[in-house]
């Protein structure tokens, strides 16, 4: 075999002639086959035969999608856009690199976009595939509640970017998946009229196909019924979401001195009874947003609702009153749950070790992102505690949750908070062409990274009216202006 034939054979262009007795025919067939393949992307046969081998190989593989050279990746920019969601403002960030690939993350719903942009100067020039190294560098700048949103947004974007660099789904980078679809639970905001509320629930079950429901069940529902609450003449229990200083909404539960009377508990039980009459007992039904009252009233309410076998009672009191949560958990049969405002694994470990709650409920956009949330779930699993996941953002954070849930064995269900927002799913396009979710289950994609791209046209229609920025350059955040090390 000539040197040229050896080279053609190596790159797959040399073909053996078909078996025949006609020598002339064999030669002609071989010549025709070669001539068909004698141009690689427009490179003429003569040029390619006499070019240096490395130039020929470079040209012949120029159209091969090699994705990136991950070890040479560097972060070059972070940009953002803030859109409106059912829970308010949600910021999507994009981390760019020197190789043209990028990753998307999301700041926790209701949090300030600056929580993420503040971190840009701390990560510029770093390799985005060094996810844990970057996370350890920036995690000091997060905290509980929405203040963890910036760190988590960056962490999400890094996994999206790393998955694209290695051409693998994010869940695979976490160790692989336990499930091909992720069960969702449908959040359902409360209605004063039980009939309207029941109609919403029926829509979620019969039309949207969900198999797990959650209802808001707060003392706001009974505030206008005489004889149901104590101290409501001073504390306006209808202002749960007001955070102005010294208001009911800003007071932690033990300090409001609001109590629920026996009549109040009966009225709340009637509300749940109407729901159970419609959906039956086969469907899991969780509850949330009870209002601000203390441990003793939480126990009384929990006992008053035990007949209805709620899947859990969520955030009865603030999560950091762990001793009191343990007393509630010990006193009632209904499972207790908390965690959506906890940042990092350490306080989840305390909750689990104390047996303060029956289930944990991290919000990945606060708890530390994909890997930290998987660590939280894995620790809880070892202690016999299940994990549901809180979520109330856009499809970007949703898909980060889906990958984490797929990779965590003790996972129960993931919240979907935007079923009444018709364009929510249109914020993104899936790379595999499948819908984000169907009949109460999210698809776990096999596409690289998080498996989505943004739908620019739809996002631009729903930008924050006070901030129309859409992934514009952010050079003002390029330079760090402080000494951040926590030790000397």
C-alpha positions in Angstrom: 0.0 0.0 0.0 1.4 3.4 -1.0 1.8 6.2 1.7 -1.2 8.0 0.3 -3.3 4.8 0.5 -2.2 4.2 4.1 -3.2 7.8 5.0 -6.6 7.4 3.2 -7.2 4.2 5.0 -6.4 5.8 8.4 -9.0 8.5 8.0 -11.6 6.2 6.5 -11.5 7.2 2.8 -9.7 4.2 1.4 -12.3 1.6 0.4 -11.5 -2.0 -0.5 -12.9 -2.9 -3.9 -15.9 -5.3 -4.0 -15.0 -8.9 -4.7 -15.1 -9.6 -8.4 -13.0 -11.4 -11.1 -12.9 -8.3 -13.3 -9.6 -6.5 -12.4 -10.4 -3.5 -14.5 -13.8 -3.2 -13.0 -12.3 -3.3 -9.5 -9.9 -0.5 -10.2 -12.6 1.6 -11.7 -14.9 1.2 -8.7 -12.1 2.0 -6.3 -11.2 5.1 -8.3 -14.8 6.4 -8.5 -15.3 5.8 -4.7 -12.1 7.8 -4.0 -13.0 10.6 -6.3 -16.4 11.0 -4.6 -14.6 11.6 -1.3 -11.6 13.5 -2.7 -12.7 16.9 -1.4 -13.0 17.5 2.4 -15.0 20.6 2.9 -13.8 22.0 -0.4 -10.2 21.0 -0.1 -9.0 19.9 -3.6 -7.5 16.4 -4.0 -4.2 17.7 -5.1 -3.9 20.2 -2.3 -4.7 17.7 0.4 -2.4 15.0 -0.9 0.6 17.3 -0.8 -0.2 19.4 2.3 1.5 18.6 5.7 -0.3 15.9 7.6 -1.3 18.1 10.6 -2.9 20.7 8.2 -4.8 18.0 6.4 -6.1 16.5 9.7 -7.0 19.9 11.0 -9.0 20.7 7.9 -10.7 17.2 7.7 -11.9 17.5 11.3 -12.9 21.2 11.1 -16.6 20.5 11.0 -16.5 17.9 13.8 -18.3 19.3 16.9 -15.6 18.9 19.6 -17.6 21.2 21.9 -14.7 22.8 23.8 -11.4 22.3 25.4 -12.6 22.3 29.0 -9.2 22.7 30.6 -8.7 25.9 28.7 -12.1 27.5 29.4 -12.1 30.9 31.2 -15.0 33.0 32.4 -15.1 36.3 30.5 -18.4 37.9 31.4 -21.6 37.7 33.4 -24.8 39.4 32.1 -28.5 39.3 33.2 -32.1 40.0 32.4 -35.0 40.3 34.9 -38.4 39.0 34.0 -41.8 38.9 35.7 -43.1 35.7 37.3 -46.1 34.8 39.4 -44.0 35.4 42.5 -42.6 38.7 41.2 -39.2 39.5 39.7 -36.8 36.7 38.6 -33.3 37.4 37.3 -31.7 35.0 34.7 -27.9 35.3 34.5 -25.6 34.2 31.7 -21.9 33.4 32.3 -19.8 33.7 29.1 -16.4 32.1 28.3 -13.5 32.6 26.0 -14.7 29.7 23.8 -18.1 31.0 23.1 -20.1 28.5 25.2 -22.1 29.9 28.1 -24.3 28.8 31.0 -27.6 30.0 32.4 -28.6 30.4 36.1 -31.3 32.1 38.0 -31.3 34.3 41.1 -34.0 33.2 43.6 -37.5 34.6 42.9 -37.9 38.0 44.6 -34.2 38.5 45.1 -32.0 41.3 43.9 -30.1 40.7 40.7 -27.1 42.4 42.3 -26.6 39.4 44.6 -25.3 37.6 41.5 -23.5 40.5 39.6 -21.6 41.3 42.8 -19.9 37.9 42.3 -18.7 38.6 38.8 -15.4 40.1 39.8 -14.6 37.1 42.1 -14.9 34.6 39.3 -13.6 36.4 36.2 -10.8 34.4 34.5 -11.6 31.2 36.4 -12.3 27.9 34.7 -16.1 27.4 35.0 -15.7 23.6 35.0 -14.1 24.0 38.5 -17.5 24.3 39.9 -16.7 23.3 43.5 -13.6 25.5 43.7 -15.6 28.5 42.5 -18.5 27.7 44.9 -16.1 27.6 47.8 -14.7 30.9 46.7 -18.1 32.7 46.6 -20.3 30.9 49.1 -19.3 33.4 51.9 -21.3 36.0 50.0 -24.6 34.1 50.4 -27.0 33.8 53.3 -30.4 32.4 54.2 -33.5 33.3 52.3 -33.2 35.3 49.1 -29.6 36.4 50.0 -28.4 33.0 48.8 -29.9 33.6 45.4 -26.7 35.1 43.8 -24.4 32.3 44.8 -26.9 29.7 43.7 -27.5 31.4 40.3 -23.8 31.3 39.6 -23.6 27.6 40.6 -26.5 26.7 38.3 -24.9 28.5 35.4 -21.6 26.7 36.0 -23.2 23.3 35.8 -25.1 24.3 32.6 -21.8 25.5 31.1 -19.8 22.4 32.3 -22.4 20.1 30.8 -22.2 21.9 27.5 -18.4 21.7 27.6 -18.4 18.0 28.2 -21.6 17.3 26.1 -23.4 15.7 29.0 -26.5 16.5 31.0 -26.1 18.2 34.4 -27.5 15.2 36.2 -24.7 13.0 34.9 -22.1 15.3 36.4 -23.9 14.8 39.8 -23.4 11.0 39.6 -26.2 9.9 37.2 -30.0 9.7 37.5 -32.4 7.6 39.5 -35.4 8.5 37.4 -36.4 9.6 33.8 -39.2 11.8 35.0 -39.7 14.0 38.1 -42.9 14.1 39.9 -44.3 17.6 40.4 -46.7 18.9 43.0 -49.1 21.7 42.0 -49.1 24.8 44.2 -52.5 26.3 44.5 -52.9 29.8 46.0 -55.8 30.2 48.4 -59.2 31.6 47.6 -61.7 32.9 50.2 -64.5 31.1 48.4 -63.9 27.4 48.8 -65.9 26.6 45.6 -63.4 28.7 43.5 -60.5 27.0 45.2 -61.9 23.5 44.6 -62.4 24.4 40.9 -58.7 25.3 40.7 -57.7 22.0 42.3 -60.0 20.1 39.9 -58.3 21.8 36.9 -54.9 20.8 38.2 -56.0 17.2 38.6 -58.4 16.6 35.7 -57.1 18.9 33.0 -53.4 19.4 33.8 -53.0 15.8 35.1 -51.2 16.5 38.3 -51.0 13.7 40.9 -49.9 15.7 43.9 -51.4 19.0 45.2 -50.5 21.7 47.7 -52.9 24.3 49.1 -52.4 27.5 51.0 -54.3 27.2 54.3 -53.8 30.3 56.3 -55.6 32.1 59.0 -56.3 34.8 56.4 -59.2 32.6 55.3 -61.0 33.0 58.7 -60.0 36.5 59.6 -63.5 37.8 58.9 -65.3 35.1 60.8 -66.1 36.4 64.4 -64.7 34.3 67.2 -62.0 32.5 65.3 -58.8 34.4 66.2 -57.4 36.1 69.3 -55.4 39.3 69.1 -56.6 40.0 65.5 -57.9 43.4 66.8 -54.3 44.4 67.0 -52.4 42.3 64.5 -53.7 42.5 60.9 -53.3 38.9 59.9 -54.2 39.8 56.3 -50.8 41.4 55.9 -48.6 38.3 56.0 -46.5 39.5 53.1 -45.9 43.0 54.4 -42.3 43.3 55.6 -42.3 46.8 57.0 -40.7 47.0 60.4 -43.0 46.2 63.4 -45.9 44.9 61.3 -47.5 41.5 61.6 -45.8 40.3 58.5 -42.3 41.2 59.8 -42.8 39.6 63.2 -41.6 36.0 63.8 -44.4 33.7 64.8 -43.9 33.5 68.6 -44.0 37.3 68.9 -47.4 38.0 67.4 -49.4 36.4 70.2 -52.1 35.5 67.7 -54.1 32.4 68.7 -56.6 30.3 66.9 -59.8 29.4 68.8 -61.6 26.1 68.6 -64.0 27.7 66.3 -61.1 28.9 64.1 -59.7 25.4 63.9 -63.2 24.0 63.0 -63.5 26.5 60.2 -60.1 25.6 58.7 -61.0 21.9 59.0 -64.2 22.5 57.1 -62.2 24.1 54.3 -59.9 21.1 54.0 -62.9 18.8 54.2 -64.4 20.4 51.1 -61.2 19.8 49.3 -60.9 16.2 50.3 -64.6 15.6 49.3 -63.6 16.6 45.8 -60.1 15.1 45.3 -60.5 12.1 47.6 -57.8 10.6 49.8 -55.8 9.0 47.0 -54.2 12.3 46.0 -51.4 13.6 48.3 -52.4 17.1 49.6 -49.9 19.3 51.4 -50.5 22.6 53.0 -48.6 25.9 53.5 -48.8 29.6 54.5 -50.6 29.2 57.8 -49.8 32.6 59.2 -47.8 33.8 62.1 -48.7 32.1 65.4 -46.7 30.2 68.0 -45.8 26.5 68.7 -48.8 25.8 70.9 -51.3 26.9 68.3 -49.4 25.0 65.6 -49.8 21.8 67.6 -53.5 22.5 68.2 -54.1 23.2 64.5 -52.1 20.1 63.5 -54.1 17.9 65.7 -57.4 19.5 64.4 -56.4 18.5 60.8 -55.1 15.0 61.4 -58.2 13.3 60.0 -57.5 14.7 56.5 -54.0 13.1 56.3 -52.1 16.0 54.8 -48.9 15.1 53.0 -47.2 17.7 55.2 -47.6 20.9 57.1 -45.1 23.4 55.8 -43.2 26.1 57.7 -45.5 26.2 60.7 -42.9 28.4 62.5 -39.6 29.8 61.3 -37.0 27.1 60.6 -34.4 28.3 63.0 -36.6 27.6 66.1 -35.5 24.0 65.8 -36.2 23.0 69.4 -39.8 24.2 68.9 -40.1 22.4 65.6 -39.1 19.2 67.2 -41.8 19.6 69.8 -44.4 20.2 67.1 -43.2 17.2 65.1 -43.4 15.0 68.2 -46.9 16.2 69.1 -48.7 15.7 65.8 -49.2 12.8 63.4 -49.1 14.9 60.2 -45.6 15.1 58.8 -43.8 18.4 59.3 -41.6 20.1 56.8 -39.3 23.1 56.4 -36.2 24.3 54.5 -37.0 26.7 51.7 -35.1 29.5 53.3 -32.0 27.6 54.5 -28.7 28.3 53.0 -26.1 25.5 52.7 -26.1 22.0 54.2 -25.0 22.7 57.8 -28.4 23.8 59.1 -30.2 21.0 57.3 -27.8 18.6 59.0 -28.9 20.1 62.4 -32.5 19.7 61.5 -32.1 16.1 60.4 -29.9 15.1 63.4 -32.4 16.7 65.8 -35.4 15.0 64.2 -36.9 18.4 64.2 -39.0 17.8 61.1 -40.2 14.7 59.2 -39.2 15.9 55.8 -36.8 18.6 54.4 -37.7 21.1 51.7 -34.8 22.9 50.2 -35.2 25.6 47.5 -32.2 24.9 45.2 -32.0 28.7 44.5 -31.2 29.3 48.2 -29.8 26.0 49.5 -26.6 26.2 47.5 -27.4 25.0 44.0 -27.4 21.6 42.4 -24.4 19.9 44.1 -25.1 21.3 47.6 -28.7 20.3 47.4 -27.8 16.8 46.3 -25.5 16.6 49.3 -28.3 17.8 51.5 -30.6 15.1 50.1 -28.0 12.4 50.4 -27.3 13.2 54.1 -31.1 13.2 54.8 -31.4 9.8 53.1 -28.8 8.3 55.3 -30.9 9.4 58.3 -34.2 8.1 56.9 -35.6 11.5 56.0 -37.3 12.3 52.6 -36.7 15.4 50.6 -39.3 17.5 48.7 -38.1 20.5 46.8 -39.5 24.1 46.9 -39.5 26.1 43.6 -41.2 29.3 42.5 -39.0 30.7 39.6 -38.7 30.5 35.8 -38.0 27.4 33.7 -34.2 28.0 34.1 -34.2 27.3 37.8 -36.9 24.7 37.2 -34.6 22.7 35.0 -31.8 23.0 37.6 -34.2 21.5 40.1 -35.2 18.7 37.7 -31.6 17.6 37.2 -30.9 17.6 40.9 -34.1 15.7 41.7 -33.3 13.1 39.0 -29.9 12.6 40.7 -31.2 12.3 44.3 -32.7 9.0 45.5 -34.8 10.2 48.5 -36.6 12.9 46.4 -40.4 13.0 46.7 -41.8 15.8 44.5 -40.9 19.2 43.1 -43.1 22.3 43.4 -44.6 24.0 40.3 -45.7 27.5 41.3 -46.7 29.0 38.0 -49.5 26.9 36.5 -51.8 29.9 36.2 -49.2 31.8 34.1 -50.0 30.8 30.4 -46.6 31.8 28.9 -44.4 30.4 31.7 -43.1 27.4 29.7 -42.5 29.6 26.7 -39.7 31.4 28.4 -37.4 28.7 27.2 -37.0 26.1 24.4 -35.9 22.6 25.2 -33.0 21.2 23.2 -34.8 17.8 22.7 -38.0 19.4 21.6 -40.1 17.9 24.4 -42.3 20.0 26.7 -40.9 20.9 30.1 -43.5 18.8 31.8 -46.6 16.7 31.0 -49.4 15.4 33.2 -47.7 16.4 36.4 -44.2 15.0 35.6 -41.1 16.9 34.3 -39.0 15.3 31.6 -35.4 14.7 32.5 -33.5 15.7 29.3 -30.4 13.9 27.9 -29.3 17.2 26.3 -26.1 18.9 27.5 -26.1 21.1 30.6 -29.6 22.0 31.8 -31.0 21.1 28.4 -32.6 24.5 27.5 -32.1 27.7 25.6 -33.8 31.0 26.2 -36.8 32.1 24.0 -35.6 35.7 23.5 -38.8 37.0 21.9 -41.0 35.9 24.8 -38.6 37.0 27.6 -38.4 40.5 26.1 -42.2 40.8 26.2 -42.1 40.2 30.0 -39.1 42.1 31.3 -39.2 43.9 34.6 -40.9 47.2 33.8 -38.3 49.0 36.0 -35.4 47.3 34.4 -35.4 46.7 30.7 -31.8 45.4 30.5 -31.5 42.3 28.3 -28.1 40.7 28.7 -26.2 44.0 28.1 -22.5 44.2 29.0 -21.8 44.7 32.7 -18.2 46.1 32.8 -19.0 48.0 36.1 -18.9 44.7 37.9 -15.6 43.5 36.5 -13.3 44.7 39.3 -13.2 43.5 42.9 -12.8 46.3 45.5 -12.4 44.5 48.7 -10.2 41.9 50.5 -12.5 38.9 50.9 -10.4 36.3 52.7 -11.9 35.3 56.1 -8.7 34.4 57.8 -5.2 36.0 58.4 
